[in-house]
Amino acid sequence: MDKNREQYKRMVKFLFSMIVLSLEMAVFWYIWIRFYNQKMEAPYNRSGHWLMVAVYGIFLVLFNTLYGGFKVGYLRTGNMIYSQFLAAFCANIMAYLQITLLTKSFQDILPLFAMTAAELLLIGIWSFFSTRLYRILYPPRNVVLVYGEHPVAGLMGKIHTRNDRFVVGETIHISEGIPLIKEKIRKYEGVVICDLPSHIRNVILKYCYEKGIRAYTTPKISDVIIRSAESLHLFDTPLLLSRNHGLSFDQRVVKRAADLALSMAALILLSPVFLVTAAAIKLHDRGPVFYFQERCTKDGKIFRICKFRSMVVNAEKEGRWIPATDRDPRITPVGRVIRAARIDELPQIFNIIKGDMSIVGPRPERVEHVELYTKQIPEFVYRMKVRGGLTGYAQVYGKYNTTAYDKLKLDLMYIQNYSLLMDIGIIFKTVKILFMRESTEGFGTEDAAAIAEEYKAGKRK
């Protein structure tokens, strides 16, 4: 890739973002003047119109930043359209609330629906052409993958799903030696470093830094911990402080207060959904409405998580763990609907109020899972430094069938970099993934069988 062109990448992304932002603001300008301005007691003049459009633009920027709508070249076209539309939809809701306050009454919402439809059309056209043009300007990087003892088939499979970003031209094992690895790296635009011993990885990273070559590294658990370290300059040798105690006292207090306030509000607002879902489950097979299951939360404490029952009664006979598959016959018709929409998770609000869970945190795993994963990955217990959550960092950035080790790294990134702002961001991003199939899919039949067999083997040992 031309390095001279590379330096303009941020500018190109900015220009693409400004184009779609300007188009959406222009549509709002027309709708505001045509349908809503005259409804005010004292209609705005030109400067007032500019202010309204500017506020709408701020909403668009905020929600697009949250949902990643400006990540041209990073997201696929479909995901780009979805992210942009979700941001525009949220901005339009805020605009309607603003219009309601200014006009002192609820106004006809149809013009805003028409505006949303027009924006969706513009977003679709913009996403298609901006993504295509970006890929012409910045084609996939040709990279070499350097790996160690562990197999790289899983990572290779993930890289191949993003051939718009990377093309692995060659793989090389560390046994080939550092001189040959350096020689290979010089022929490519980047290097993917996959789970190498620290001393070898350091040599390669320093070499790439010296030569200005991009390096993509799969982090180890220790890397995640170090990333959140605090810099200390007590003397002329820098120190990195990792506190390693989970959340501080003040963070726990603020988080608990937010959990109580939001969960109580959600319980009131979602009470109709609770009633309809409970009635549908009861009418279908006369079985119990709720399903309880033992899970692990902070410090390994075991609690009973509450869900709406989505499977037939006694789906797990004799308490034996049977993983759910994509087309599991045990899932009831009502269960398929509530699982797809994540409604089955809503009763966990009661667990949050009780104090067993938080709104945001690592998903509390079943006791059997914790036992199995801890045997395979001793560091798995690190994720229980905080309460389990209704949603979490791994749910937003991972998939339902993301490996246990990758989930662990994502959860540790959340724990080590926690902030209330991060919690708010995850809550909003959870809205985005609710309707993305890859975020709700179960284990495939083969995966489920393999995990169950692995669990049985673990129990026999």
N, C-alpha and C positions, 0 to 999 in steps of 0.2 A: 504494500500500500504506500502511496506517495506521502512522505512525511510532511511535505509542504501543505498538502491538502488536509492532513490529519489535524493541523493546528487550528483549522477553521471549523472543526466539528461542533464545538459548543455554539458558535455563532450560527451555524446552519440550523441546529436544533432550535435555537432561540427564534430565528426567523420563521420557521415552520409553526412554532407555537403562537407567535404574534399574528400569523395569518388567520388561524382558526379562532383565536381570541377576538380579533377584529370583526370577523364575520358574525360571530355570535352576539357581540355587542351591537352590531348594526341591526340585527334582527330585533333585539330588545328595544333599541332606539325607536324603531318603527312601531312596535306593539305598544310601547309606553305612550307615545304621542298620539297614536291613532285611537286607542281604546281607554286609556286610564287617566291621562293628564287632565282632561276636561271634567273628570269626576271630582276633582279637588275643589274646595271652597275658593281657593285663590290659585288658579293654574300657574305652573312654572313658566318662566320665560327661557331663553336660550341657556343661560348659565345653570338654571335648575335642571334642565335636560342633561347637560354635561355631567352634573353631579350624580344624577340617577344612573346614568350609563357607567360612570366611574365606579360607583358602589357595586353595580352588577358585575363589572369587570373584576373587582376585588374578590367577590364571591366565587367567580369562575376560577381565578388563580388559586385561591385557597383550596377548593375542592379538587381541582386538577392536580395540585401538588400532593394532596392527600391520597388520591386514587391513582396517581401516576399517569395522568392523561397527557402529559407533555413529554413522555419518554419515547420520543421518536427513535426508531432503530433498536430500542430495547424490548418493546412489546411487539407481539405479532399484530397483524392488522385487525383481526377480530377482537383481541383483547384491548387494542387501542380504542376501537369504536365503543366498546363496552365501558371502558374507563372514562372516556370523554363524555359519553351520554349520561353516565351516572353522575358525573360532576355537574353537567348542565342541568340535570333534573333537580339535584339538590340546590343549585343556585337559583333555579326557578321557584322552588318552594320558598326560599328566603326572600326572593323578589316579591312574591305574592304577599308574604307577611308584611313586608315594607309598604307595599301599595295599600294594604288594609289599614295600616296605621296612619298613612298619609291622608287617605280618603275618609277615614273614620267609619268605614262600613265594609262588609264583605262584598267584593265585586265579582262580576262574571268571570269564571275561571277558564272559559272556553278559549279566549284569545291566547292564554298562556299554554294551553294544550296545543293549539295550532303552532305557537312559537316553538314548543318542544319538538313537534314533528318536523318543522322546518330545520331546526338545529340538528336533528338526527340525520336528515338528508345531507346537510352540509358537512357534518362530522364524518359520515360514511365516505363521501367523495374526497374530502381532505385526507382522511386516514389512508385511503387506497393510494392516492397519488404521492403523498409525502413519504410513505413507507417505500414505495417503488423507487422514487427519486433518491431517497437516502441510500438504498441498497446499491444503486448505480454509482453514487458518489463514494460510498464506503462499502465495498464488497466484503464477504466473510474473510476473517483473518486465517491465514495458513499457519497452523501451529504444530509444534512437536510435543508429544506427551511423554514425560519422564516418570516412570513408576518404580516402586520398590517391591517389597515382599508380597503385599496384598494384591489380588487380581483387580484389574481395572475395567472389567466388562460392564459393571454397573455404571461407572462414570462415563465410559465410552458411549453407552446407550443414551445417557442423558445429553451428552454433547451432540450426538447425531440428531436429536430432536430439535436442536437449534442450529441447523446448518446455514441459517441466514447470518449467524454470528461467528461460527468457528468451522474450520475444516481441518481435521487432524490428518496431516500429511504423513506422519510417521510416529511410531512409538518406540521407545528405547528403554531398556532395563538398566538400573544402576550398575549391574554387574559388568556392563560394557566399559565402565571406567569414566572418570571425570573428563580427561582430554577428549575422548570421542564425543561425549555428551556436549561439551562446549562447541566442538566443531559442528555438530548437528544443529545446535541452537542458532548459530550464526546464519544458517540458511533459511530460517523461518522468521515470521513477523512476531512470534510470541512463543512462550513455552507454558505448558500446563504441568504443574508439579503436584504429583499425586502421592500423598502419604509416604514421604521419604524420611529416613533417619535425619535428625536435626543437623548433624555435622555436615552431611552431604547437601541437605537443602540450603544451609547457610552459604556454602560455596557457590551453588548455582544462583541463589538470589543476589549475592554480591557481584557475580559476573554479569548478570542481566542488568543490574543497576549501573555498572561501569559502562556497558555497551549501549545503554538506552533501549533495551529489549523488554517488551511487556512480559510480565510473569503472572500467571494465574495459579494460586495455591489453594489446595483444599486444607482448611485449618484443622489443627489438632485441638483437643480439649484445652491443653495448656495455652494455645494461641488465643482462644476465646477469653480465658482468664486474664492474660496479659493485656489484651486490647482495652480492657476497662481499667487498667492500673492508673494510679495517680502519680504524676511526676513530682519528685521531691528534689530540692537542691539545697541540702543541708551543708554540703561541702562541694569540692570541685569534681566529684564523681557523681553522675546522676543516679538516682535510685527510682525504682518503680514500685509503688506500694499497691498490693492487692489485699483488700480488707477481708474478703472471703467469708463474710458473715451473713450473706443474704441482704435483706432490706434493713435499713436503720430504723430506730424507734419512731422518728418523726414520719418516715415514709410509711411505716405500718399503720400509724394512726390515721394519716390522710387517706391511705388506700382503703382502710376499713370504713371510714366515714363515707367515702365515695361509694363503696359497695352497698352500704345500707341505704343511702339516699336513692341511688339509681335503681336498685333492686325493688324497693318499695314502690317507686314510681312506675317501674315496668310491670309490677304485679297488678297495679290498679288499671293501667292502660291496656294490658293484655288479658284482663279478666274475661272478656267475651271469647277470646281465642281459647282460653282454658276451658270454659264451659262447653263450647261447641265440640272441641276435641274430646273431652271427657265423655260427652253424650254419644259421639260417633263410635268411640271404642266400646262403650258399654252396650250400645244397641247392636253392634256387629256380632259379638259372641257371648255377651253377658258375663265376660270375665272381668278381672280387676282392671281398674283404669291405670293405676301406677305400677311401675316395675322398680324394684329395689335391688341394688347390686353393691357388693363390697368393693371399695376403691381405696387407694392410698393417697394421702395428702401430706401436708407439711410434717417433716420429721418422721415420716413413715406411719403416721396415725391412720388407722383404718376407720372409715365411715361408710354409711349406706347412702349411695347416690340415688336420687329420685328422678325417674323419667316417666314419660307417658309410655305405656306398653305398646310396642309396635309389632310384636311377634305373638304367635299362638301361646296359649298357656302351657307352662312346662316345656318351653322351647329348649332349655338345657337340662335334660333329664339327669337326675342324680347329682346335680351341681357340676356336671362335666362341661368344661369349656369347649364350645363349638363356634369357631369364628364365623361371622356373617359373610356371605358371598354376595355377588352382584344380583343374582336371581334366586336368592334363598327362598325355598318354598315355605319356610317357617314365618316369613314376614306376611302379615295380613294386608288386605287391600287398603285399609285405613292406615296401616303402618307404613306402606310405601309412600303415601302422600305426606305424612308427617315427618318421615325420615328425610325425604327429598327437600322439604322446606325447613328442616331442622327444628320443627315444632316439638318433636319428642324430647328435646333437650331443655325445654322451658321450665319444667318443674324443678330444675336445679336451682332456680331462684330461691326456693325454700332452703336449700343447702347453703346458699350464700348468706341469707338472713341469719341462719343458725350459726354461721361462722366456720363451717367445714370447708367452704370454698370461697374464692373471689370471682369477680366478673372476668378479670383477665389474669391468666397465669398458665403454667404448664397443665395440660389436660391430665386429670387424675387417672392413673392407670389401674386396671384390675390387679388384685393381689397376685394372681397367677402370672400376669405379664411382668410385674416388678421382679418376681422371683426368677423368671426365665431370663429377662434382659440383664439382670444384675449378674447372673452367672456368666453371660456372654460379655457384658460390658460393666465392670465393677464401678465405673464412674456414673452409672445410671442413677444412683441414689442422690447425686448432686442436685438434680432437678427438684428434689423435695425440700430445698431450703426455703421455699415459699409455699403458700397454699395453692392447691390445684385451682384451675380456672374454667369458667364456662366457655371461654374462647382464649386464644393465646397466640404467641408469636409463631409457633410451629404450625398452627392452623391457618394463619394468614399467609405465611411464606412457604409452607410445605403442602403436602397432599395427605389424604387419608392413609395411603399406603406408603408414605415415606419411611425409610428404614429407621429402626430404633436409634442407631448411632447418629444419624442426621437430625432426627427430632431432638436428641439430647443436646447437640450443638446449638440448634435454634433456641431451645429453651434456656440454655446457659447464656446466650447472647441477650435474652430478655432479662434474666436475673442480674447479670453483671452490669447492664446498662440501664437499669430501671429508672423510669421517671413517670410522673403523673401524665405528662404530655404524651409519652409513649403509650400509656394505657388508653388515652382518648383516641389516638391514632389507630390502635388495634381495633377498638370498638367500631369505628367508622369503616375500617377496611374489612371487618367481618361482614358488614352489609354487602360489600362487593362480592365476596366469595360464596355467599349463600346460594347464588344462582349459577355458579360455575361447576360443571359436572365433576371436574377433576378434584375439586375440593370435598366432594361428598361421596365419591365412589368407594365401595367396599373393597376388601381383598378379592382378587380373582379366585376362582375355584382352586386352581393349582397352588396359589400362594397360601390360601387358607389350609389346604391339606398339608403343605410343607410345614407351616407353623405349628399346626396341631401335632404333627408327627414329631417335630423338634421338641415340643413341650412334653409329649409322652416320654421321649427319650430322656429328657431332663429329669422327669419325675422318677424314672426307673433308676437313674444314677443316684 
